[in-house]
Amino acid sequence: MEVVQERSWFSRNWGWVLGGGCLTLIVIVVVIVGALVYKVSDAIAGSEPYTHAFSLATENEKVISFLGEPIETNGMGSTSYKHVNGSSTADLRIPIKGPKDEGVIVVSAEKINNEWSYSTLYVKIDGEMGTINLQELKMEEGLDDF
């Protein structure tokens, strides 16, 4: 009678172990990257220049007439925040959309002594040549070039 030694569990299932381990690592990396993207986008959306510009755009009658209501964000857009020697700068392009059309809020701001100063703050509607200046809200519901 011949004794046949059975292979160990690992030698029978090494392919599943290797595949499962690789899949686990991939899932962990995807979760970490997703969490970082969410955290960064949440920090940007909660920043003062972002919330200020978005609230001005959603309250502007000219923007509402072009986009309709409700106006919501349409993705992340492009952002650039820099902090050097106590001074912060922010350059944002915030995509927005409404039931009628889409556009983008363009913001350039600088923070000195905890006060934001906006050098650029306007809405560009897709397909239109002009811009809607959001800095002139108090003087006149300003439309540039429309």
ChimeraX attribute file (.defattr): number of C-alpha atoms within 10 A of each C-alpha:
attribute: neighborCount
match mode: 1-to-1
recipient: residues
	/A:1	3
	/A:2	4
	/A:3	5
	/A:4	6
	/A:5	6
	/A:6	8
	/A:7	8
	/A:8	8
	/A:9	8
	/A:10	10
	/A:11	10
	/A:12	11
	/A:13	10
	/A:14	11
	/A:15	11
	/A:16	11
	/A:17	13
	/A:18	11
	/A:19	11
	/A:20	12
	/A:21	12
	/A:22	12
	/A:23	12
	/A:24	12
	/A:25	12
	/A:26	12
	/A:27	12
	/A:28	12
	/A:29	12
	/A:30	12
	/A:31	12
	/A:32	12
	/A:33	12
	/A:34	11
	/A:35	12
	/A:36	12
	/A:37	12
	/A:38	12
	/A:39	12
	/A:40	11
	/A:41	16
	/A:42	12
	/A:43	11
	/A:44	18
	/A:45	16
	/A:46	12
	/A:47	12
	/A:48	12
	/A:49	24
	/A:50	21
	/A:51	13
	/A:52	13
	/A:53	21
	/A:54	21
	/A:55	12
	/A:56	18
	/A:57	23
	/A:58	19
	/A:59	13
	/A:60	16
	/A:61	15
	/A:62	18
	/A:63	25
	/A:64	18
	/A:65	12
	/A:66	18
	/A:67	22
	/A:68	17
	/A:69	14
	/A:70	11
	/A:71	21
	/A:72	15
	/A:73	17
	/A:74	14
	/A:75	11
	/A:76	15
	/A:77	14
	/A:78	11
	/A:79	14
	/A:80	11
	/A:81	12
	/A:82	10
	/A:83	11
	/A:84	7
	/A:85	6
	/A:86	9
	/A:87	14
	/A:88	17
	/A:89	19
	/A:90	20
	/A:91	18
	/A:92	24
	/A:93	19
	/A:94	22
	/A:95	21
	/A:96	24
	/A:97	21
	/A:98	20
	/A:99	13
	/A:100	13
	/A:101	16
	/A:102	20
	/A:103	23
	/A:104	21
	/A:105	26
	/A:106	21
	/A:107	23
	/A:108	18
	/A:109	19
	/A:110	20
	/A:111	16
	/A:112	13
	/A:113	9
	/A:114	10
	/A:115	11
	/A:116	17
	/A:117	13
	/A:118	16
	/A:119	10
	/A:120	15
	/A:121	22
	/A:122	22
	/A:123	26
	/A:124	19
	/A:125	21
	/A:126	15
	/A:127	9
	/A:128	11
	/A:129	10
	/A:130	14
	/A:131	22
	/A:132	23
	/A:133	24
	/A:134	26
	/A:135	17
	/A:136	13
	/A:137	15
	/A:138	8
	/A:139	7
	/A:140	10
	/A:141	15
	/A:142	18
	/A:143	17
	/A:144	11
	/A:145	10
	/A:146	9
